[in-house]
Amino acid sequence: MAYKELKQTQEAQADFEQAIALTPQDAKDWNGRGMALDELQRYEEAIASYDQAIQINSDDDDAWRHRGYSLQKLKQFEEAIVAYRQAIKINPDDGYACNECGNSLWSSDRYQKALVSYDKALSQS
């Protein structure tokens, strides 16, 4: 995580790979790997990492939210909405997931639902 904060993303990704090799059942490591891959714009691989984290811990709202982000970057808005809604179901106070869900709804021309999502995000801040 320190490498990630220092914007040394490739080093972060390599460290997460090592951590996963040592503890493959740690959802946090899979989630961290996915975040590093997102920064490298390797979204399909990031989604696979989030899927692994979710398989280990289906209540990992961070993995669901980050999965939504990767899907949104790939313009797969319907799937992103599903992921964001799952993150919100797990953590109703996640204003970021509410806002990003709104963005995906907006990109899908579902403006009224986007406004509802944005309002919920505002109430969380």
Buried (B, 14 or more C-beta within 10 A) or exposed (E): EEBBEEEBBEBBBBBBEEBBEEEEEBBBBBBBBBBBBBBBEBBEBBBBBBBBBBEBBEEBBBBBBBBBBBBBBBEBBEBBBBBBBBBBEBBEEBBBBBBBBBBBBBBBEBEEBBEBBBEBBEEBE
